[in-house]
Amino acid sequence: METKSDFDRRLEQRHDELRWLYMELYDNADMFFELISRMRSFHEERKEELKKRDAEREADPGWFKKRDMLGMMLYIDNFAGTLRGVERKLGYLESCHVNCVHLMPFLDVTRGKSDGGYAVSDFRKVREDLGNMEDLAHLAARCHERGINVCMDFVMNHTSEDHEWARRARQGEGEYMSRYFFYDNPEIPREFERTVPQVFPTTAPGNFTYLPDMGYYVMTTFYPYQWDLNYGNPRVFNEMMYNFLFFGNLGMDIIRIDAVPYIWKELGTSCRNLPKVHTIVRMMRIIGEIVCPSTALLGEVVMEPQKVVPYFGTVEKPECHMLYNVTTMATIWHTVAVQDTSLLKKQLDTVCMLPKEYTFLNYLRCHDDIGWGLDFDFLRVQGMDEVAHKRFLNDFYTGKFPGSVSRGELYNDDPVTRDARFCGTTASMCGIESAGQDPEKMDLAIRLDLMLHAYMLIQSGIPMIYSGDEIGQLNDYSYKDDPDKREDSRYIHRGAFRWDLARKRSGRRSVEARIFQGLTQLEKIRRQEKVFDEGAGVHTCETGQQGIICVVRELGEERMAGLFNFTDGDREVSLCPGRRGEDMLNGETLDTGSVSIPARGFRWLRI
């Protein structure tokens, strides 16, 4: 008796839900039939080694939750020039214990109108200076041989105005105009503007751009050269799913869905987080599970933890496999500035109460700016006014506040509201840049850098390091000399990787060696200790001191506590009076009734 193919088996299990969702959204049986037909073709074209990977991960659906998972995000050109160059540097990534490399946007863009790679002009073409699709597939295969997963950005919300669809729409072709939001008068755009917030009110105000050559307005939520796609059109959904499956077949293990909350638009709403966004993401999850189940979805949702939860879906009907822990990142830097851990503790308590099926990606900074999307309802009770506090944070991290050691620059500084976001590398924010030749200041800055990484590593989820942070790379101000970059301060922390500095990582006293080797020790402990398993219970413990947070991990008989001192002074903490503990970094036995923690330092203790 003939057995069903893997594709047919998976399709049979998921067909009815996928069809119901599709017909509810589009009521178009012909387009649904086309989608299924193309899905079958993509599966038939899928390489055997990837099908084997699919089977292994179907049997181990929590593969991305393992305690040895460690990611690094990097720009291909900054890191190694080209895709083939990255392949030649895989040994370095292995030395960093990285087993998930996030390749920042590498698809074809128009120079000067790229938004850092997020204005895609061709979804099937790699930027020529980086290589080609064959190079990408080759890199993915070599990564898989070394146990390294590959992550890429998939920009779903919009295309570049130079994308073929946009060019044909601009020529007046109705089929392609219907793939965007075009209006021949300002009336409906004005209606949208009444309820839709602005993303970049300073550099790109408004949500529409007028095209005088056409006499039409087109929706452009982000920048005028990024045209929003109309997912009310099933042709848009189908074609973008074919692009998604194309990258799945190239061996992408994790596909980061950019700007997820924005992808469905409705007049009279904020055009953010609408219910039909979840319909689209759920269908995307199902399509991936049928064709390329070894590919996971990472959602970029910039909200506090409890509000991003809907993007995980439910245990029965999941959506994204993992989401960014954006608010915790911003709150960490808030905590460094105010030396008060109460908000950080509140947020970690919230995350710890969520189902263990939910996986967050944790990081200290990324390619983007740091926006101060803090819990101001909570902070207001503590006497912190939102506007004044944001100004304080921006002054603190640009080094303008008295006593601040941080260095960086503002992004989208609004002279009217005086609201802004912040840009800078982890090392520069921690004071390594401003310390100069002062050994005491340098010691404190390095200690803070390692403490923050230790805090990131103890959280549940996947830790992600930005390339260069593992060697304490500083802000790069050379972007101001590039006319294509000088107006975008985010390039201050997107500088070229310093291989000359990386070569110092095996030394003894250099900044690079101290940070690299400190992180290596932490990563080794995390990989070896079962208490870091995803099944461990995680909670905070009261320390009696606002400047210190205690994070406890428990699994079976194993228990550890992380103590993190966010203050500028040495502290003593009474953790478990009468019990002994072991410092997991140096093996020292100590009385947990009185634990000393240096200024801006930490302890990982086995209890």
N, C-alpha and C positions, 0 to 999 in steps of 0.2 A: 504493500500500500504506500502510495506516494505521500511523503511528509510535507507539511507546509513550509515555505521559505520563512526565514526570520522576518522578512518584510511583511508577508501575509499574516503571520502570527501576531505581530505587533499591531498591524492595521486592524485586524479583527477585534483586538482588545480595546482599541481606542477610536475606531471609526465612528461609532454612533455619537459619542460626545463631540468629536471634531465636527461632524456634519451638523449637529444641532447648533453648535456655537456659530458656525459659518453661515448657516441659513438664517439664524436669528439676526446676524449682523448685516448680511448682504442679500439674502433671499435670491440666490443666483445659482441654480443647480449646475448650469454649464460650466461656470467658473470653478465650482467645487470639483467637478469631474476632472477639469484640466489640472487642478492642484494635485489631486491624488495621482493622476497619470504622471505628472512630472516628478512627484515624490518617488514613485516607483523607478523612474529612469535614474534619478540621482542615486538610489540605493544600488541599482544594477551596475552603475559606473564606479561605485565605491571600491577602493583597493582592499584586497584580502586582509592585509595587515591591520587596516582600520576596522574591518568587520570583526577580526579577532579581538581587537581592543574593545569594540562594542560588547561582545559577549562577556569579556572579563568584567567590564564595569556594570553590566546588567546584573551580574552575580555579586557585585560589590558596590552597590549604589552610593555608599558613603565614602568612596575613594578620595574625595577632595577634603574630607574632614580629618584625615589622619594627623597625628601630632607632629609628623615630620614635614608637613606642608609649610613651605616658606616661599613667598613670592618676591619678585623684584620687577619693578616697572622701569622701562628705559626707552629712550628714543634711539632708533637704529643708527641714524647718522651721527648723533652725539656719542654713542657708545662704541661703535666699530665701523662707521662709514656706510656699510652695505649689509644686506642680508647674509651674503657669503662671509663678510667680516664678522658678524655675530657668530656664525657657525665656527669660525676659527677661535672665538673667545669662550666657547662653552666650558673649557677647562677652568677659566676664571670663575664662571658662575657656579661650577661645582665646588670650587674652593670657598665660595660664599655660602655653601649648603643650600643654594637655591634650586628648587625643583619645580618652579612655575615662573616662566618669564613672560611678562606682559609687554608685548611690543606695542608701543604707542602708535598712533595713526600713521599708516604707511601707504595708503591708497592715493591715487592720483588726485592732485589738487592744482589750483591756479596760483602761481606765485603772487604773493601780496594780498591774496584773498582766500587764505586757507584756514584761518582761525585755529592755528596749531595742528592742522590736519583734519579738522572736523567739518570742512566744507568739501565733500567728495565730488569730484567731477566724473569719475568712472569707477564703479564698484568692482570691475573685473580687471583693473590695471594697477600695478604697483608703481609708485613714483619712479621714474626712470633712473634717478640718481641712486636709488636704493637697490634696484635689481628688477626681478620680474616674478611672475607667479610660480614658475618652475623653481626659482631660488627659494621662495617661501615654502613650497612643498618639501623641498630638499632639507631645509632647516628644520621643519617640523619632524621629519623622519629621523634626522640625526639627534634631535632633542629626545624623541621617544626612545631611541636606543640607549640614551644615558639616563633615562628615568625623569626627564624634564618635561613638564607640560607647557603648552603654548597658549597664550591668551591674546586676543586681539579686540580692537574696538569695532563695533558695528553701528554706524550712524544711521538710525532709522527715521529720525524725525524730519530730516530735510536733505536736500541735495545742494550742491553748488549751482549757482546760476549758469555755470558753464557745462553742466551735465547735459547729455544729449536730450533728455526729456525737457529740460528747461529751455534749451536752444530751440527745440521744435515748438514749444509752447509760445516762445517769444515771436515765432514766425506766424502765430495765429492758428496753429493746428489744434482744433477742439479736443481731439483725443488726448493730447498732452497737456493742454490747459486744464483739463478735468483732473489731472493728477496733482494739481496744486490748488491754491485758493485765490482765484482771480475775481476781481470786481471792477466794473467799468465806471463806477462813480464812488465817491467817498462815503456814502451813506452807511453801508453795512460795515466797512472798516471802522467808522466812528462808533457804531454800536458795539463792536468787539472791544474797542479801546476803553469803553466805560467799565468793563468787568475784568479785562485781562491785564494782569500786572506786567510791568516792564522788566526784562531780564538785565539789560545794560542801559539804564536810563541816561548815563553820561556819554558813553561811546556809541551807543546805538539806540537812541530813544524811539519809542513806539513799537508797534507790532506789524506794521505794514510799510511797504516801499512803493512809491509811485514810479511807474515806468513810462516816461514821456513818449518813447518811441512807439509804444503800444497804446497808450491812453488807458492803461489798466493799473489797478493796485494789486499787489501780490503780498500774501502773508509772509512775514520774515521775523519770526519770534526772536531770533538771536542777532544776526547781522544782515544787512541788506543783500549780501551776496549768498545768503543761505535761505533757500525757498522751502517753506514747510510743505511736507507731503500730505495729501488728502487721503487718509485711510478710510474715508467713507466710500472710496472707489475700490472695488475688489481687485481691479487690475494692479493697483499700487501694492496691496497686501500680497498678492500672488508673486509679483515680480520681486519684491523685497524678500520673500521667503525663499525664492530660488537663489537669490544672492547669499542668504544665510546658509542654505544647504551646500552651495558651492564652496564656501569656506570650511564647512564641516568636512567636506570631502578632501580638502587640502590638508586636513589633520589638525585643525584648531580644536583644542581641548576645552577652552573656556571662551565664550563669546560675550563680550561686555556690551550690553545694550545701552547706548548713549541716550541720555535725556528721556528716560522711559515715561515719566508722568505727562509729557507734553504731546504724545503721539495721537491723541484724539481731540478734535476741536468741535465745540458747539457754541453757537451764538447765545449770549446771555449767561455764560458761565465764565469761570476763570481760565478755562482750557487747561486745567491742571488736574491730574488724578481722577479723571472721570471714569465711571464704571466700565465703559467700553475699552479703556486702556487695558483693563484686566482680562477682558475677553480676548484681545489681541495677544497678550503675553501668554495666556493659557493655551491658545491655539499654537503659538510658537513652541511652547514646551512640548505639546503633544506631537507636533511635526518632527521635532528633534528626536523624541523618544522612539518614533517609528523608523526614521531614516538613519540617524546617527546618534544613538543613545550614549555614546562616550563623550559627547559634547555637552558641557554645562552652560547655563545662562547666569551671567553676573549682571545685576541690574544697578544702574546708576540712578539712585533716588536720593536727593539731597533733602532729607528731613530727619527729625529726631527718631530714635529707635522705635518707639511705640507707634509712630505714624507710618513708618515704612513697612510695618508688618504685613499689611494687605498684599504687598508685592511678593511675599512668599507664597501667597495663595493659602490653601488649607492642606492639612496632611493628606486628605483624600484627593484633592484636586490642586496640586502644587503649581506654582508659576515659576519664579526665579529660584535657581538652586542656592544662590548667595546674593547678598546685598552689601553695599558699602556702609560702614559705621561712621558716617560723616559727622554727626553731631558730637560724638565722643572725641573725635580728632580736634574739633574746635574747642571743646570743653577742656581738653588737656592743656592747650596753650593758655586758655583763660585761667586755669588753675595755677600754672607757672607764674603768671603775672600777679594774681591776687594772693597767692600762697594760702589758699583756703580750698579744701577738697570737698566741701559739702555738696556742691552741684555735681562733681564727678562721681561721688558716692551714690547720689540719687540716681544718676543715669545708669551706673553699673548695676545697681539693684534692679532697675527696670529691665535691663537686658537679661539679667540672670533669671528673671521670672518667666521669660519667654520659653516656648517649647524648644527642646534640644534639637529638634529637626531643623530649626532656623539657624543658618550659618552666616555670620557676618565677616566681612573682610576688614581687618583692622590696620590702621596706618597712622603715621605721625604727620605726613604731608604727601602730596601727590604732584602731578604736573600742573594742577590748577591753583587758583588762589585759595586763601583761607577766608571764608565768609563767617561773620560772627552771628550765626544762627543759633544763639543760645536760648536757654529756657528763661526768658526775661520775666515771666510770671513768678518764677521761683526767686530770681535775683532781686526783683522789686521788693519782695518781703524783707530781703537783707539790706534794703536801702540803696540799691543800685538802679539808677535811671538808665534806660536803654541807650539813649543818644549819648549821654555823658560817658557811659561805660564803654561804648564802642570807640569813642574818641580816645579814652584812656588806653584801651588796648592797642589802637593804631599808633599812638604816641609811644607806648611802651616798646612795641616791636620795631619801630623805626629808630629807636634809640633817643627819642626826644624827651622821654620822661626821665626825671632825675634818678640816677642810679641804675637805669636800664643798661644791660650789656648787649641787648639784641640789635641786630642790623637787618634791614630789609627795606622794601618800598611798598607804597600803596598801589592798589589797582582799582580802577573805576571810582576814583575819589570825586564825590559829588559836592561841589562848592556850596550848594544851596542847603542840602540836608546834612552835609558834613559826614555822610555815611561813606564807608569805603571798605575794601577788602585788603588782605595783606599777602605779600609774596616774600619768600625767603627760604633758604635751605635750612634743614634741621640744625646743622652745625652753626650757621650764622645766627639763628634764632636763640641758640643756647649760649652764645657768647664766645665761641671759639674765634670768630673773626675779630672781635673787638679786644680780645685778650692780648693779642700781639705777643710780645716777648715776656710778659709778666707770668711767671710760673704759677703763682697762687691763683690768679684769675683763670689760667688755662686749666689747672687741675679742677677747679669748680665747674668750668664749662664742660669739660669732658665727662665729669661725674654726672652732670645733669643730662647730657646726651645719652649716656648709657642707662641712666635711671629711667628715662622716658621709653627707651627701647625695651627695657625689662618690663615696664608696665604694659606695653603693647603685647609682649610675648606671653604674659600670664593670662590675658583675656581669652575667653572662648572664641574660636573662629580661626581665620587664616591671617597670619601676619604678612604684611606687604611692605617691603623696603623700597624707597626710591633710589635708583642707581646713583651712586656717589655718596649717599649717606653712610654707607658701610666704611668709608675712609674719611669721613668728616669733611667732605668737599664744601667749599664756601660759595657765597654768592658770586655770580659772574656778571660783571657790569659791562662787558663788551657788547652786549646786545644793543646798547645805545648807539653803536657805530654802524649798525645795520639798518638801512632805511625801511626794510620790510618788518623789522621787529621793534624798533625804538619806541613805538607808541604803546607797546604791550609789555608792561613790567613783569608779567609772568615768566618772561624769558630770563629773568635774573636767577631763577632756580632751575632753568632748563639748559644750563651750560654744557659744553662738551665735557665728556668724562676725562679726567686727568690721569692718564696711564702712568705718567711720571710719578704722581703721588701714590698710585696703587702699588707701585714697586716697593714702596717703603713699608708696606703692611706687615712684612715678615721681620722687621727690625725690632728694636726694644723700646725706645723712648720717644719716637716720633708720634705726633698726634694721630697720624694714619694708623700706625701699629697699635696704639693703645685702644682706639675705637674698634678697629677690625678684630683684634684679638679678644677684646671684651665681648663683642657681639658673638664671636665664634664660641666662646665659652657658654654663653647663655643659650645659644642655639643647640649646642651639644647636649646640655642638660635637658632642654625641652624635648629633644628627640629620644633621649634614653629613659626618662622618667615616666612611668605609666600614669602618674597623677595628672599629666598633661593630655591624656586621652579625651576625646570629645565627649565621652560619657561621664566625665567627672562632674561632681557638683561644685558650683562656684558661687561664692557669696562674699559680702564684705563683713568686716568685723569692726566694732567700735574701738577706737584707740584713745578716745578722750582728748585728742588734740586735732584741731581743725586743719592743721597743715600737713597731717599724715593720714594716708589711707592704707588700710590693710585689706588685702584680697586673699581669700582662703580657697584652696582647691582640695577636694576630697574624692577619693576613689577607693572603695573597700576599706582596707586598714591603712591606706596611705593618706597622709595629710601634709600639706605645705601651706605656708603663709608668706605672702609678699608684702613687705612694709616699704612704703615709698614716701620719702620726706620732700615735700614741695617747698620747704622754707629755706631761708638763707642761714639758718643756724643748726648746730648739732642738736640732736634730740634723744631722749630716753623714752622708751615705750614699754609699758607693762602689758605683756600679751597673755601668757598663761602662767601665772605664779605657781612655783613649785614644780614646774615641768622643765625638762631639758630639751634643747633643740640643736639642730646641726645646720651651720651655714653651708648651703649647697654649693657655694662657689669656692670655699677654701677648706671645708671639712671641719671648721672650728666648732667645738661643743660649747654651748652657752646656756645660761639661765634665761628662759623666755619671760621670766618675771621682770627682767630689766634688760631690754635690748637697746643698744646704742645704734643710732643711724646718723651718719654724717650729713651735713648740709647738702641739699640737692642729691642725696644718695639713696640707696635702697638696700634691702636684705631679702634674699630668698632663703627661707628656713624650712627644713624638714622637721615636723613636730613629732 
